[in-house]
Amino acid sequence: MKLTEIVVRHIKMPMKAPFTTSFGTIADKELLVIEAKDQSGIIGWGEAVAFTAPWYTEETLKTTWHMLEDFLIPMLCQRDINHPDEVSALFAPIRRNCMAKASIEGAVWDIYAQQTKQSLAQALGGAKRQIEVGVSVGIQPTIEQLLTLLKQHIQHGYKRVKVKIKPGQDVELVRAIRTAFPKLPLMVDANSAYTLADIEVLKQLDDFDLLMIEQPLAVDDIVDHAKLQRQLQTPICLDESITSYDDARRAIELGSCGIINIKIGRVGGLTEAKRIHDLCQTHHIPVWCGGMLEAGIGRAHNIALTALANFTLPGDTAGSSHYWYEDIITPEVTVENGYIAVPQSVGIGYTVNRETVERFTISQKVYQ
């Protein structure tokens, strides 16, 4: 394929409810939508998931657009691409900036799937017809409000619940959840809020039969996580620490975790995500697909990736209506009894609703 036109749109979507982590609160999600066209007129879609502030990684929405405009789009336009895997190799001289790379690489994968008359899941090698999904719950004002919210999610059939924790809102919070829901498949996410000085607190979480503790220590650490994992019975899941295949390889060799969360944007695209999946499968490390409060395009890519065999734990790809009053795709992503059907039609399997995209658009630019 040869890309002839790329449109970058900055959109802002109001969320149904604010989402709070140990870093702060998000009430509206701003993101970039990437529309790429090849020489035959096929259009592929990508989504840039970086937040407006660098609280998750160093990337932001503005730095993503800068990387796209000044480096990545010029590297791709008018270049012949035989397979999307070539995009990762092409971008290799650009250090990090994984979310920027993933946004446009995802659009290339979508075009490739359409060219080869496959669903995106099939193009990636996925065979599942449906995927299990969990839901992520931000920090709530009170434990009572949290328990009410969890009850609603359980009634909707979600296969697993992830709850955010931070120092001072951890052991007693989890104890309250376990008392109310003894059999609930439950995990906690610390978003790097702890250090090894908190090891005695974290060891107390072993009493609650958790599926995992996600990213308790520093975002760039795998050494201290290995020390902590040796002290815990509960598996550690690494998130922010894993930005590449080599990060995953080193973490596995050190024994830093028992589970890895794969986020397409965090690792630089679908090609790298698949490589990490395959590595973990070889080493019997289960993986699951994390979420970045994606709109419909990003959710479609997550669903396709999760169709791969070693995604054996429910991911964070909840239905569209969980976060949005209105999503930018039709049909919207829906969850039935804790499962999402994997689209079998070509490409991402959903149609981008241009009218909705235009209504949410703050600015846009066309590159030819």
C-alpha positions in Angstrom: 0.0 0.0 0.0 0.9 3.6 -0.4 -0.7 6.2 1.8 -1.8 9.3 -0.1 -3.7 11.3 2.5 -3.9 11.4 6.3 -6.4 13.4 8.4 -5.7 14.1 12.1 -8.6 15.2 14.1 -8.6 16.5 17.7 -11.9 15.5 19.4 -13.3 15.9 22.8 -15.8 13.5 24.2 -17.8 14.1 27.5 -17.7 11.1 29.8 -20.7 9.8 31.6 -18.9 10.0 34.9 -15.5 11.3 36.0 -12.8 8.7 36.2 -10.4 9.0 39.1 -7.1 7.3 39.7 -4.2 8.0 42.1 -3.0 10.7 39.6 -6.2 12.7 39.3 -9.7 12.9 37.7 -10.8 13.0 34.0 -14.2 14.4 33.2 -13.8 14.8 29.4 -11.5 12.7 27.2 -9.6 14.4 24.4 -8.0 12.3 21.8 -6.8 12.2 18.2 -8.5 10.3 15.5 -6.3 9.2 12.5 -7.9 8.7 9.1 -5.5 7.3 6.5 -6.2 6.7 2.8 -4.2 4.5 0.4 -3.8 4.9 -3.3 -6.9 2.7 -4.0 -9.1 4.8 -1.8 -9.3 2.4 1.1 -9.6 4.2 4.5 -8.1 2.9 7.7 -8.7 4.3 11.2 -6.4 4.8 14.2 -6.8 6.4 17.6 -4.2 8.2 19.6 -4.8 7.5 23.3 -2.3 9.9 25.0 -3.9 12.1 27.7 -3.7 15.9 27.7 -1.2 15.8 30.6 1.8 13.4 31.0 0.5 11.5 34.1 0.4 8.1 32.5 3.5 8.3 30.3 5.6 11.2 29.1 3.4 11.5 26.0 0.5 14.0 25.7 -2.0 14.7 23.0 0.1 17.7 21.8 3.3 15.7 21.7 1.5 13.0 19.7 0.4 15.5 17.1 3.9 17.0 16.9 5.4 13.5 16.3 2.8 12.7 13.7 3.2 15.9 11.8 6.9 16.4 11.9 8.2 12.8 11.8 5.9 9.9 11.4 3.6 11.1 8.7 6.5 12.3 6.5 8.1 8.9 7.0 5.0 7.0 5.8 3.5 9.1 3.1 4.3 7.9 -0.5 6.3 4.9 0.9 5.3 1.5 -0.3 4.3 -0.8 2.6 3.8 -4.5 1.9 2.8 -5.4 5.5 2.0 -3.4 8.6 4.9 -5.0 10.5 7.2 -2.8 8.3 5.9 0.3 10.0 7.5 -0.7 13.4 10.8 -1.2 11.7 10.4 2.1 9.8 9.7 4.0 13.1 12.5 2.3 15.0 14.9 5.2 14.8 12.4 7.4 16.6 12.8 6.8 20.3 9.8 6.0 22.4 6.7 8.1 21.5 4.9 4.8 21.5 1.3 6.2 21.4 2.1 8.4 18.4 3.5 5.4 16.6 0.6 3.2 17.5 -2.0 5.7 16.3 -1.0 5.7 12.7 0.2 2.1 12.7 -3.3 1.0 13.7 -4.7 2.8 10.6 -2.2 0.9 8.4 -3.3 -2.4 10.0 -7.0 -1.5 9.2 -6.2 -0.8 5.6 -4.2 -4.1 5.3 -7.0 -6.1 6.8 -9.4 -4.6 4.2 -7.0 -5.1 1.4 -6.6 -8.8 2.3 -10.4 -9.1 3.0 -9.9 -10.1 6.6 -11.2 -8.9 9.9 -8.5 -7.1 11.9 -8.6 -9.9 14.4 -7.9 -12.5 11.6 -5.1 -10.3 10.2 -3.4 -10.4 13.6 -3.8 -14.2 13.9 -6.7 -14.1 16.3 -9.3 -16.9 16.2 -11.7 -16.2 19.1 -15.3 -15.4 18.2 -15.9 -13.7 21.5 -13.8 -12.2 24.3 -14.3 -12.0 28.0 -14.4 -8.5 29.4 -14.0 -6.9 32.8 -14.5 -3.3 33.9 -12.2 -0.8 35.6 -13.6 1.3 38.4 -12.0 4.6 39.5 -11.5 5.8 43.0 -14.9 6.7 44.5 -15.8 9.3 47.1 -16.9 6.7 49.6 -16.7 2.9 50.0 -20.5 2.7 50.0 -20.6 4.4 46.6 -17.9 2.0 45.3 -19.9 -1.1 46.5 -23.0 0.2 44.8 -21.2 0.7 41.6 -19.6 -2.8 41.8 -23.0 -4.3 42.3 -24.2 -2.7 39.1 -21.3 -4.1 37.2 -21.8 -7.6 38.6 -25.4 -7.5 37.5 -24.3 -6.5 34.0 -22.2 -9.7 33.9 -18.7 -8.4 33.8 -16.2 -11.3 34.3 -13.8 -9.3 36.4 -13.6 -6.0 38.3 -10.5 -3.8 38.6 -10.5 -1.3 41.4 -8.0 1.6 41.8 -6.1 1.9 45.0 -3.6 4.3 46.6 -1.9 4.7 50.0 -4.6 5.2 52.6 -7.3 3.7 50.3 -6.2 0.1 50.0 -6.4 -2.7 52.6 -9.6 -1.6 54.3 -11.2 -0.8 50.9 -10.4 -4.2 49.6 -11.6 -5.8 52.8 -14.9 -4.1 52.4 -15.3 -5.3 48.8 -14.4 -8.9 49.8 -16.9 -8.8 52.7 -19.6 -7.7 50.3 -18.6 -9.9 47.3 -16.6 -12.9 48.6 -16.5 -14.6 45.1 -16.0 -11.6 42.9 -13.1 -12.0 40.5 -11.2 -8.9 41.7 -7.9 -7.2 41.0 -6.5 -3.9 42.2 -4.5 -1.3 40.2 -2.0 1.0 42.1 -0.8 3.1 39.1 2.7 3.1 40.7 1.5 4.7 43.9 3.7 2.6 46.2 7.4 1.9 47.0 9.2 -1.0 48.7 8.7 0.9 51.9 5.0 -0.1 51.6 5.7 -3.9 51.4 4.0 -4.8 54.7 0.8 -3.0 53.5 0.9 -4.7 50.1 1.5 -8.1 51.8 -1.8 -7.7 53.6 -3.6 -7.8 50.2 -2.6 -11.5 49.9 -5.5 -12.2 52.3 -8.1 -11.3 49.8 -7.7 -13.8 47.0 -7.0 -11.1 44.3 -6.4 -12.1 40.7 -3.4 -9.6 40.6 -2.0 -6.4 41.9 -1.3 -4.1 38.9 1.8 -1.9 38.7 2.3 -1.2 42.5 5.8 0.3 42.1 7.5 2.9 39.8 6.5 3.2 36.2 10.0 2.4 34.9 10.9 -0.3 37.3 11.3 -4.1 36.9 14.0 -4.7 39.6 12.1 -3.7 42.7 9.0 -5.4 41.3 11.0 -8.6 41.3 11.9 -8.1 44.9 8.3 -7.4 45.8 7.0 -10.4 43.8 9.2 -12.7 45.9 7.4 -11.4 49.0 3.9 -11.7 47.7 1.6 -14.6 47.0 -0.6 -12.5 44.7 0.7 -12.2 41.1 2.0 -8.8 40.2 0.8 -7.5 36.8 3.1 -5.1 35.0 1.6 -2.2 33.0 3.5 1.0 32.7 6.9 -0.8 33.1 6.3 -2.7 29.8 6.7 -0.4 26.8 8.4 -2.9 24.4 9.2 -6.6 23.7 12.6 -6.2 25.4 10.9 -4.8 28.5 8.7 -7.8 28.7 11.7 -10.2 28.1 13.7 -8.6 30.9 10.8 -8.6 33.3 10.1 -12.3 32.7 13.8 -13.2 33.1 14.0 -11.3 36.4 10.7 -12.7 37.7 9.2 -9.3 38.1 5.6 -10.3 37.5 3.3 -13.2 36.9 1.0 -11.4 34.5 1.5 -8.7 31.8 -1.1 -6.1 30.7 -0.7 -5.2 27.1 -1.9 -1.8 25.9 -1.5 -1.1 22.2 -0.6 2.6 22.6 1.8 2.0 25.5 3.9 -0.6 23.5 3.9 1.3 20.2 1.3 -0.5 18.1 -0.3 -3.8 17.2 2.9 -5.4 15.8 4.8 -4.9 19.1 1.7 -6.0 21.1 1.5 -9.2 19.1 5.3 -9.8 19.7 4.8 -9.4 23.4 1.8 -11.7 23.4 3.8 -14.4 21.6 6.7 -14.0 24.0 4.5 -14.3 27.1 2.7 -17.3 25.6 6.0 -19.1 25.2 6.9 -18.4 28.8 3.4 -19.3 30.1 2.7 -15.7 31.3 -0.9 -14.9 30.8 -1.8 -11.5 29.3 -4.8 -9.2 29.1 -5.7 -6.1 27.2 -5.7 -2.9 29.3 -7.7 0.2 28.5 -6.9 3.9 28.0 -10.5 5.3 28.1 -10.6 4.7 24.3 -13.3 5.8 22.0 -14.8 3.3 19.5 -11.8 3.0 17.2 -9.4 2.2 20.0 -11.9 -0.2 21.4 -12.2 -2.0 18.1 -8.4 -2.4 17.9 -8.4 -3.8 21.5 -11.1 -6.3 20.7 -9.2 -7.5 17.6 -6.0 -7.9 19.6 -7.7 -9.8 22.4 -8.8 -12.4 19.9 -5.3 -13.8 20.2 -4.9 -17.1 22.1 -2.9 -16.0 25.1 -5.3 -13.2 26.2 -6.7 -15.6 28.8 -7.8 -13.0 31.4 -10.7 -10.5 31.0 -9.5 -7.2 29.7 -10.6 -3.6 30.3 -12.5 -3.1 27.0 -15.9 -2.4 28.5 -18.9 -1.5 26.3 -19.2 2.0 24.8 -22.1 2.9 27.0 -20.0 2.4 30.1 -18.0 5.5 29.4 -19.8 7.5 26.7 -23.2 9.1 26.1 -22.4 8.5 22.4 -19.5 6.7 20.8 -18.0 7.5 17.4 -18.7 4.1 15.8 -21.7 2.2 14.7 -22.8 -0.2 16.0 -21.4 0.8 19.4 -19.4 -1.9 21.4 -21.8 -3.9 23.5 -21.3 -6.4 26.3 -23.6 -9.4 26.7 -23.2 -11.5 29.8 -19.6 -10.4 30.1 -18.6 -11.1 26.5 -18.0 -8.9 23.4 -18.5 -10.5 20.0 -15.3 -10.2 17.9 -16.3 -8.6 14.5 -15.9 -10.9 11.5 -16.3 -8.3 8.8 -13.3 -6.8 7.1 -11.2 -4.2 8.8 -12.0 -3.1 12.3 -15.5 -4.3 12.0 -17.3 -1.1 12.9 -18.2 2.0 10.9 -16.9 5.3 12.0 -19.8 7.8 12.4 -18.5 10.8 10.6 -21.3 13.1 11.8 -20.5 12.3 15.4 -16.8 12.7 14.9 -17.4 16.1 13.3 -19.6 17.2 16.1 -16.9 16.3 18.7 -14.0 17.8 16.6 -12.1 20.7 18.0 -9.6 21.0 15.1 -8.2 19.0 12.2 -5.5 19.0 9.6 -5.1 17.2 6.3 -1.7 15.8 5.2 -1.1 14.8 1.6 
